[in-house]
Amino acid sequence: MPPIDKVAHFLAGSTIAAALLPFGIIISLFAVIVAAAGKELWDMHGHGTPDSKDAIATIIGGAVMAAWLFFAQQITY
């Protein structure tokens, strides 16, 4: 099982992507990338422990959620 910190980053990315997907997949993913980079910059300035794997987990979470919701919207019954 991945460390709880990476799971939290994955879920944060997923949440951001899901919240912003109505504005478009590009905007949604861009926001996830900005949030991931911003969090790591914040950590670099003494507010936490910077870890590029955290940013990657955030971005992967956003990408998985955006893709899942995007394709779910394409299904017609």
Buried (B, 14 or more C-beta within 10 A) or exposed (E): EEEEEBEBBBBBBBBBBBEBBEEEBEEBBBBBBEBBEEBBEEBEEEEEEBBEEBBBBBBBBBBBBBEBBBEEEEEEE
